[in-house]
């Protein structure tokens, strides 16, 4: 479904991502793990068109999308739930969800999808008229996930969905990611909690200093002694 072929992203003289290749098959949950600054978030931003490529190509469903605008990439069926949630703080919960569907023309189905999100996230229904900046961290993460789903994506990218959340909320958020995948949406996830990410995923990629240094099934990566020592606490 998604294929990155030797992509590079440059920040001035520095390569943030250095000739990485990966693929995500339809229906999979694939995770990218690695330390801070390894290039994980940059990779997602390159996929959704927010970072221009210095080399390589990105294809989705066999179509070249590198060089396309973020809006065109959303139209192709890729959605992004960004690191730090990035809700629109001065807009209400309902308005944030509407922003997630701003590219859609089927307004009747948008309304029904919003009801579906409120059914899935009852807390958001309770706060539909509340400005998003006043929500708790967990509520904002729920809103960011719901907003990402409002475009009806075929592939959704999650960037650090557990960041800064209490353990009980983290468990809830990971459960939602698994539900989304079980419903047929393909998932590409960046997550610093490497153990939890590998427990959830089908396959994983390990990034270090902008390069992929290991990849494999979840079981293979969990059993790798070097990954266990460096990222899984032994």
C-alpha positions as CSV (number, residue, x, y, z in Angstrom):
1,X,0.0,0.0,0.0
2,X,2.7,2.5,1.0
3,X,6.3,2.3,-0.2
4,X,9.2,4.5,0.6
5,X,12.2,4.0,-1.7
6,X,15.5,5.4,-0.4
7,X,14.0,8.7,0.8
8,X,16.2,11.5,2.3
9,X,15.1,14.7,4.1
10,X,17.7,17.4,4.6
11,X,17.7,20.2,7.2
12,X,20.4,22.5,5.8
13,X,23.6,20.5,5.8
14,X,22.1,17.8,8.0
15,X,20.3,14.7,6.8
16,X,17.3,14.1,9.1
17,X,16.4,11.0,7.1
18,X,19.1,9.2,5.1
19,X,18.0,6.9,2.3
20,X,15.5,4.9,4.1
21,X,13.2,2.3,2.5
22,X,10.1,0.8,4.1
23,X,6.7,-0.6,3.1
24,X,3.4,-0.9,4.8
25,X,1.0,-3.5,3.4
26,X,-2.8,-3.1,3.4
27,X,-4.3,-4.0,6.8
28,X,-1.0,-4.0,8.7
29,X,0.0,-2.2,11.8
30,X,3.6,-1.2,11.3
31,X,5.7,0.7,13.9
32,X,8.8,2.9,13.8
33,X,10.9,2.8,16.9
34,X,14.1,4.6,17.9
35,X,15.5,7.3,20.2
36,X,14.6,11.0,20.1
37,X,16.0,12.6,16.9
38,X,16.3,9.3,15.0
39,X,14.1,10.6,12.2
40,X,10.8,8.9,13.0
41,X,8.5,12.0,13.0
42,X,10.4,13.4,10.0
43,X,9.6,10.3,8.1
44,X,5.8,10.7,8.8
45,X,6.0,14.4,7.8
46,X,7.7,13.4,4.5
47,X,4.9,10.9,3.8
48,X,2.2,13.5,4.3
49,X,4.0,16.2,2.2
50,X,5.1,18.5,5.0
51,X,8.8,17.8,4.5
52,X,10.2,18.0,0.9
53,X,12.4,15.1,-0.1
54,X,16.1,15.6,-0.9
55,X,16.0,12.2,-2.7
56,X,14.0,9.0,-3.2
57,X,10.3,8.5,-3.8
58,X,7.1,7.7,-2.0
59,X,4.3,5.6,-3.6
60,X,0.8,5.0,-2.2
61,X,-1.3,2.4,-4.0
62,X,1.1,2.4,-6.8
63,X,0.8,6.2,-7.3
64,X,3.7,8.6,-6.8
65,X,2.8,11.0,-4.0
66,X,6.2,12.5,-3.2
67,X,6.0,16.1,-4.3
68,X,2.2,16.2,-3.9
69,X,0.6,18.7,-1.5
70,X,-0.6,17.6,1.9
71,X,-4.2,18.2,0.7
72,X,-3.7,15.9,-2.2
73,X,-2.2,13.3,0.0
74,X,-5.2,13.5,2.3
75,X,-7.4,13.0,-0.8
76,X,-5.5,9.9,-1.6
77,X,-6.5,8.4,1.8
78,X,-3.6,9.1,4.2
79,X,-4.3,10.9,7.5
80,X,-1.9,12.0,10.2
81,X,-2.4,12.2,14.0
82,X,0.6,14.4,14.9
83,X,2.9,14.4,17.8
84,X,1.7,16.6,20.6
85,X,-1.9,16.3,19.4
86,X,-2.0,19.8,17.7
87,X,-5.7,20.4,18.2
88,X,-6.9,23.8,17.3
89,X,-7.1,25.3,20.8
90,X,-9.5,28.2,20.1
91,X,-12.0,26.0,18.1
92,X,-14.6,23.8,19.8
93,X,-14.4,20.0,19.8
94,X,-17.1,19.9,17.1
95,X,-15.2,22.5,15.0
96,X,-12.0,20.5,15.3
97,X,-13.8,17.4,14.0
98,X,-15.2,19.4,11.1
99,X,-11.6,20.5,10.3
100,X,-10.7,16.8,10.0
101,X,-13.3,16.5,7.2
102,X,-12.6,19.8,5.4
103,X,-11.6,18.1,2.1
104,X,-14.8,16.0,2.0
105,X,-17.7,17.0,-0.2
106,X,-20.2,14.4,1.1
107,X,-21.5,16.6,3.9
108,X,-24.4,14.3,5.0
109,X,-21.9,11.5,5.6
110,X,-19.6,13.9,7.4
111,X,-22.5,14.6,9.9
112,X,-23.0,10.8,10.4
113,X,-19.3,10.3,10.8
114,X,-19.2,12.9,13.5
115,X,-22.0,11.1,15.3
116,X,-20.0,7.9,15.0
117,X,-17.0,9.7,16.6
118,X,-19.2,10.9,19.4
119,X,-20.4,7.4,19.9
120,X,-16.8,6.1,20.0
121,X,-15.6,8.9,22.3
122,X,-18.5,9.8,24.7
123,X,-16.3,12.3,26.5
124,X,-16.0,14.3,23.2
125,X,-19.8,14.4,22.9
126,X,-20.0,15.8,26.4
127,X,-17.6,18.5,25.5
128,X,-18.7,19.1,21.9
129,X,-19.2,22.9,22.4
130,X,-16.1,23.3,24.6
131,X,-12.9,24.9,23.2
132,X,-10.2,22.3,22.6
133,X,-7.5,24.1,24.5
134,X,-9.3,23.6,27.8
135,X,-9.5,19.8,27.4
136,X,-7.2,17.5,29.4
137,X,-4.2,15.8,27.6
138,X,-6.1,12.5,27.2
139,X,-9.2,14.3,25.9
140,X,-7.1,16.2,23.4
141,X,-5.5,12.9,22.2
142,X,-8.9,11.4,21.7
143,X,-9.9,14.5,19.7
144,X,-6.8,14.3,17.6
145,X,-7.5,10.6,16.8
146,X,-11.1,11.4,16.0
147,X,-10.2,14.3,13.8
148,X,-7.7,12.1,11.9
149,X,-10.5,9.6,11.3
150,X,-12.9,12.2,10.0
151,X,-11.2,12.2,6.5
152,X,-12.1,8.4,6.2
153,X,-8.5,7.5,5.7
154,X,-7.3,4.1,4.3
155,X,-4.0,4.6,6.2
156,X,-3.6,6.6,9.4
157,X,-0.3,7.6,10.8
158,X,0.0,8.1,14.6
159,X,3.0,10.0,15.9
160,X,3.7,9.3,19.6
161,X,0.1,8.7,20.6
162,X,1.1,7.9,24.2
163,X,3.3,11.0,24.8
164,X,2.7,12.8,28.1
165,X,-0.3,10.7,29.1
166,X,-1.1,8.9,32.3
167,X,-0.6,5.1,32.2
168,X,-4.4,4.4,32.3
169,X,-5.0,6.8,29.4
170,X,-2.1,5.3,27.5
171,X,-3.7,1.9,27.7
172,X,-7.0,3.3,26.4
173,X,-5.3,5.1,23.5
174,X,-3.4,1.9,22.5
175,X,-6.7,0.0,22.6
176,X,-8.2,2.6,20.2
177,X,-5.3,2.1,17.8
178,X,-5.9,-1.6,17.8
179,X,-9.6,-1.1,17.3
180,X,-9.0,1.2,14.3
181,X,-6.7,-1.4,12.7
182,X,-9.2,-4.2,13.4
183,X,-11.9,-2.2,11.6
184,X,-9.7,-2.4,8.4
185,X,-7.7,0.9,8.5
186,X,-4.0,0.4,7.9
187,X,-1.8,1.9,10.6
188,X,1.8,3.3,10.6
189,X,2.8,4.3,14.1
190,X,5.8,6.1,15.6
191,X,6.1,5.4,19.3
192,X,8.8,5.8,21.9
193,X,7.3,3.1,24.1
194,X,9.1,0.5,22.0
195,X,7.9,-2.5,24.0
196,X,4.2,-1.5,23.8
197,X,4.6,-0.7,20.1
198,X,6.2,-4.0,19.2
199,X,3.6,-5.9,21.3
200,X,0.9,-4.3,19.1
201,X,2.4,-4.3,15.6
202,X,2.8,-6.8,12.8
203,X,6.2,-5.5,11.8
204,X,8.6,-2.9,13.0
205,X,11.5,-0.8,11.8
206,X,14.3,0.6,14.0
207,X,15.7,4.0,13.1
208,X,19.0,5.4,14.4
209,X,20.5,8.7,13.2
210,X,18.1,8.9,10.2
211,X,18.7,5.3,9.0
212,X,16.9,2.0,9.3
213,X,19.3,-0.3,11.1
214,X,16.9,-3.2,11.8
215,X,13.5,-4.5,10.7
216,X,11.4,-7.6,11.1
217,X,8.3,-9.1,12.6
218,X,7.2,-8.0,16.0
219,X,8.4,-11.3,17.4
220,X,11.8,-11.1,15.7
221,X,12.4,-7.6,17.0
222,X,11.2,-8.4,20.6
223,X,13.7,-11.3,20.6
224,X,16.6,-9.3,19.3
225,X,19.1,-9.0,22.2
226,X,20.5,-5.7,21.0
227,X,17.0,-4.1,20.7
228,X,16.1,-5.5,24.1
229,X,19.2,-4.1,25.7
230,X,18.9,-0.6,24.0
231,X,15.1,0.0,23.9
232,X,13.3,-2.6,26.0
233,X,15.1,-2.4,29.3
234,X,17.1,-5.6,29.0
